[in-house]
Amino acid sequence: MATGFLQSVNSGTTAAGFLDDDSRARTQRRNSEQFFIVAAMIAAWAALAFVFSLPDRDEPLTVGGLDLLGLGKVVSRVGGLVFLVAVNLMMVHQMKIRVVVFYMAGFIAFFCWSVATITWSALPAVSAGQLMSLAVLMMLGATIARVVESDHGVRMLLFHLSLLLVIRATVMVLCYVAMGADAVSREHNSFFHSTDAAETASIGIVVLATSMMGFPTLLTRTLFYPGMIVFGMLFMIAQNRLTMIITPPVFLLIFLMNGNRQGLVKLGFLCSLIVPAVMLADPGLEVFSKLVGSTEQYAMRSGDDNTLTTFSGRTELWEAIWQEYLKSPIMGLGYFVTSTTGELDVWFVPRNYTAHNQLFQVLATTGMIGLVLFFSGLAIPFRLVMSKLFLKDSRGRAARSVAVIFIWLALWGLLNSSFSGPLGTSSIAFWIIVGLAVGRLRRPPEGLVPGQIAA
């Protein structure tokens, strides 16, 4: 009997030891996951630190023409890329890099083709510089794909992305308070363009709400209300019509996709109080008109009375780029270059304009070959999202979170180059979400090992 008792005690101790080891291993993996997410986001911070312009600054078209700001951008991109490579070399127990290469093969092929287009680009220095930004963004997405493996990782990633957007929006608001239109405006002689401000505010609202509804943490709850106030202020400062159209329905979709009926009822009740209060305080909607800008102000954006009927001159731009694209429809005009000469004579200022439509930007600059490769890259994240979209577990919530941000990016990209344009908040968000989709949605549910079938 004594022998049996001692055996049972020893077996219990051994089992407890196994449990302790297992718990310790999970804690280590969780800490490692959190560490590498923060490390990856440091590169995102560095990349966005120099996304602004100096008043009356002309964009350098050659390497020799780089000014201090241009050099700062180059150093931040190159430094960010080197830093991300170093971070990936430190990842011993994370997803193997060859797995990430397999899942991002389409994007990698698109990048290689884009490098080839430099040889016939009218502005090879511009193409090479923008490709450096694309390399940083793709490496950021690959890093996120390797490290995010649990719900905790998704929570931390969405929080850090939200924090990045809140702080950038705060900087814009403070600059506007201090300098007015010299800080944020539609003119090129300001530090931040109003489109950049509108993009930051709108996607900030979407990402922060997605984080709060889908994967809330104490940090996210603390950030939510001050963040929404800052985004709302920047939203009104930017006065961008497209964000006013797409943000409310996407925000409502976040509630619906997360099944937050209580929050939806509270939102409806709040709106039912706000709308009558606004009507009583401002019967003629004069204050609202000043905030969103008058029709005359919008019509003066490009100095053309016909801009309202032509999407603020975009059809004029699209027609000009289309004529240039037809000169090289298969191979494209060169990455980030939309003409054979490097300049388009539209909107009264000849320059290298982006296509103001994300898919047209890819088509015009890299041709049909580039567009097919880009779509092949999008296919895998899209398939992963659709395969998990209606699951009731945490992977389903992650898929719905990715989907709603993709929806915003698609709507924003109808009239903007978005993630296929210059480095900015939308391109940072796009590649982070691609990494999240590949990293979290390809993995088995938590508690299972690869190859084990979930019940």
N, C-alpha and C positions, 0 to 999 in steps of 0.2 A: 504494500500500500504506500509506504514511504517512497519507494522507488518511483511508483506511478505519479505521486504528487510532485516529486522533483522533476520528472520528465515534463509534466504539464507546465510547471513554472518556467523551465528552460525553454519549452516551445513557445510559451507566451512571450517571454523576453525576446526570443528570436523574431517572432512575428512583429512585436513592437519595434524591434530594431529595423526590420524591413520597412515598416510604416514610416519610421523616422527618416530612414534613408530616402524613401520615395518622396516624403514631404519636403525634405531638404533639397532633393533634385528639382522638384517643381518650383520651389522658391528661387533656386539658382537660375533656372530657365526664365522665370518671370522677371527677375532682376536684370538678367542679360538682355531680355527682350526690351525692357524699358530703357536700358542704357543705350542700346543701338538705335532705338527710335529717336531718342534725344539727340544722338550723334548725327543721324540723318537729317533731322530738322535744323541742326546748326548750319548745314550746307544750304538749306532753303533760306534761312535767315540771311546768310552771307550773299546769296544770289539776289535777293530782293533789296538789299541795303543800298544798291546803286541804281535802282529802277526809278529814276527821276531825271529831270532835265534842268539845265540852267537857262535863264531867260536869254532869248536871242542867240542861242547856241545852235550852230549848224552841225548836223551829224557828220562825223568823219567818214570819208569814203575810202581811205587808204590807211595802212598801218602807220605810215610816217606822219599822217595827219592827226593822230590821237592826241587829245588834250588830257588834262589831269583826270577829268571824269571818265573819259574813255579808257585811260589806263587803269583807273579804279575798277571799272567793269571787267576788263580783261583779267586783272589780278584776282578778282572775286570769283570769276568763272573758272579760271585755271586752278586757283587754290581750292575751290569747292570740289572740282573733279578729282584732284589729287587726294583731298581729304576723304572723299567717298570711296576711292579705290583702297586707301589705307584701312578704312572701316571694314570694307568687305574682306580684306585679308585677315582681319582679326576674327571674323565669324567662323568659328571652328565647328560648332554644333548646329548652326542654322541650316536652312535649306541649301543644298548644293548649288553652286553657281551654274552648273550645266542644266539643272532643272529650270532655272530662271531663263537661261538662254533658249531653251526649248519653248517655253511659254511666251517669250517675247521675240521670237524669231522673226515675225513679220515686221516689227518695229526696227529690229536690227538691220534687216534687209533694206528697209526704207532709209535708214540712216546712211548705209553704205552707198545706196544709189544717189542720195542727196550730196554726198561727198564727191561723187563722180560729176555731178552737174556743175561743180565749180569750174571745170575746164572750159565750159562754154558760157559761163555767166558774164554779163556785162560789168558786174561789180564783184569780182572774185573776193576782195577783202571783206565786203559786206556778207557775202555768202559764207565765207569761212568763219567770220565772227559769230554769225547767228547759229552756225553749226556747232560752235563751242557751247553755246547756251543749250542747244538741243542735247548735246552729249551729257551735260550736267543734269538736265531734266531726266533723261533716260536712265542715267546711273542712279539718280534719286529714286525713281520708280523701281528699279531692280533691287536696290538696297531695302526698300520698304517690303518688297515681295519676299525677300529672304528672311526678314526679321519678324514680321507680324504673323503670329501663329495662334493667338488666343483672343478671347473677348477682351481681356485686360489690355492686350496690345491695340485692339481696335479703339477702345476707350481712350487710351493715352494718345494715339495718333490723331484722332478727331479733336481731342482737346488741344494738342499742340498746334494743329492747323488752325483751329479757331483762335487761339491766342495770337498766333502770327498775324492773322487778318485783323483782329481787334487792335493790336498795337499799330499796325500800318495805317488803319483807318484813323486812329487817334492822332497820329503824326499829321495826317492830312488835315484833320479838323483844326488842330492847334495852329498849323501853318496858315490856314484860311482865316482864323480869328486874328492872327498877328499881321497878316499881309493882304488879306482880301483876295481879289481876283489875280493878284500876282502869284498866289500860291496854287489855286485851283481854278482853272477856266478852260474854255474851249479853244483859246488861242495858244499858239506855240511858244509864246513868251512867258510861260508860267512854269512853276516847278513840277506840278502834277496836272496832267490833262484831265478834263472832267470825265472822259470815258474811262480812264484808269480809276478815278475815284468812284464812279458808278459801279464799275466791275467789282472793286474791292468791297463796297457796301453791300451789293446784292448777293454775291457769293458768300460773303461773311454771314449774312442773315441765314442763308440756306445751310451752310456748314454748321454754324452754331446751333441752329434749331434741330438739325439732324443729329448732332452729338447729344443734345439735351433730351430729345425724344427717344432715340434709339439706344444710346449707350451712355446714360448719365453717370456722372461721378460728382463728388463733393466739389472738386475744382471746377467742373463745368457749370454746376448750379451757381457757384459764386461768380463766375464770369458772365453768366447768361444776361442778366438784366443790365448791368453797365455796358456790356458789349452791344446789346440791342439798341441802347440809347445812342451810343457812338455811331453805329451803322445807320440809324435813323437820321441823325444829324448830317452825316456825309451823304446819305441818300438825297436829302433835300438840297444840299449844296451842289451836288453834281447835276441835278436837273436833267436826267437822261430819260427820255421817253420809253425806250425799250425796257429798261429795268423796272419802270413803273408798271409796265404791262405784264412782264413775265414773273416778277418776284411774288406778288400776292397769290397767284394760283399754285406756284411751286411750294410756297410756304404752307398753303392749305393742304397740298398733297402730302406733305411730311406728316401732318396729323393723321390723315386718312390711312397712309401706308403703315403707320405704327399702331393703328387701332386705338389711338388715345381719344376715346369718346368724351371723357371728362374734360380734357384739355380743349377739345373742339367746342363743347358746350360753353366753357368759360370764355373762349375766344369770341364766340357768337354773342354772348351776353355783353362782353366788353365793347364789341363793335356797335351793338344796339344802344349803348350808352354814349359812345364817342360821337357817332354820326349826328344824333339830335343836338348834342352839346355844341358841335362845330357849327351846325345850321343856326343855332340860337346866337352864338357868339359872332358869327361871320355870315349873315344872311346872303350877302352878295358874293360870297366866296372871293372877296378881294385879296385877303391874305393868302389864300390857297393859290390864286392866280400869280401872285408875286413869287411864291415859292417855286412853282413848277415852270414859270416863265411864260410870257405871252406868245401869241401866234407870230407877232411881228418879230420878236426876238429870235424865234426858231427860224423864221424865213431869212433872217440876215446872216445865218451861220456861214453860208458860202457866197453871199452877195448875189444870189440868184433868186428871183421871185418865184421860180418854178420848183424850188427845192422841196416844198411840202408834198408835191405830187410825184416826186422822183426819189423818195426816201433820202432826203437831204443830199441829193447829188450822187447817191450811190449808183443809180442806173447809168449815169454818165461815166462813172469810174468803171463799172462792170463792162460796159460796151468797149471802152478803150482797152481794158486788159484782155477782153475776149479777142479783139483784133490782133493784139500782140501774141496771144496764146496760139492762134491759128498758124502762126509762123513756125511753131515747133510743138505740135499737139502731142506727140508721143514722148519726147524727151524733156519737154519743159524749157523754161527760160533761164533756169539757174536758181538754186535754193534761195528763197527770200527775195528774188528779183522778179518783177512783174512786167518787164519790157525788154526788148532787144538792145536798147541803148542805155538802160539804167534810169531813165526818166520818163514820166508820163505827164503830158501837158494838160492836166485837168485841175479844176478848182483854183485856177489862176496862179498856182504855184507849182512849177515843174519839179518833180522829185520822184523818188522810188516809193510809191504808195503800196501798202498792203491791200489785198483784195477785198477786205471788209466782209469776208464770208470764209469760214474756216475750210470748207471743202474746195471752194474755188481757189483759195490760196495754195492748197496742196496741188491742185490740178495745174494751175498756171505756172507754178515755179518748178515742179518736178514732172509734169506731164502725166499721161495716162499710166505710165509705168509706176511712177511714184504714188499715184492715187490707189492703184491696185495693191501695191505693197502696204500702204497705210491702212487700207481696209482689212487686209489680211492680219495686220497687227491688232486691229480693233476686234477682230472676230473672236479671239480666245477669251478676253475679258467679258465680252458680250455673252458668249456661251456660258461662261461660269456664272454670271449674274442671273441669266434666265433659268439655268438649271436649279438654282437655289432660291429663286425669288419668292416662291409660295410656301417654303418650308416654315414651320412654326418654331424652329429652334433658333439659336443665336446666329447661325449662318444665314438663315432667312432674313433676320434683321440686318445683318451686315450687307447682304445682297440688296435689300431695299434701300439702305443708306447709300450704297454706291449708285444705285439706279437713279435716285432722285437728284443726286449731284450731276450725274451724266445728263439727265433731262435738262437741268439748268444750263449746262455747258452747250448742249445742242441748240437750245433756244437762243442763248446769247450769241452763238456763232452764226446765226442767220444773217446778222448785219455787222458782225465783227470777226476778225481773224481768230480771236480766242486762243485756244491752246496750240493752234498751228501758226500763230503769229509770234511777235517778240516775247521775250521772257517777261512774265507778269504774274499777277495773282491767279488768273484762270489757268495758265499753263502749269504753274506750280501745283495747283489743286488737281488738275487732270492727271499728271503723272503720279502724284501721291495716291490718287484713287485707283489708278491702274495697278499700282503696286499692291494696294490693299486687296483688290479683287483677286489678283493672282496668288498672293500670299495666304489670305484667310480662306477664300472660297475653294481652293483646291485641296485643302487639308481636311482630314476626317474630323468628326466632332471631337470636342475635348474629352479626354479619358480613353479614347480609342487609339490604337496604333495603326499605321498604314497596313492595309490589307484586311483589317478586322471589319466586319460588317455591322453596321448600327442596327439596333433592334427596331 
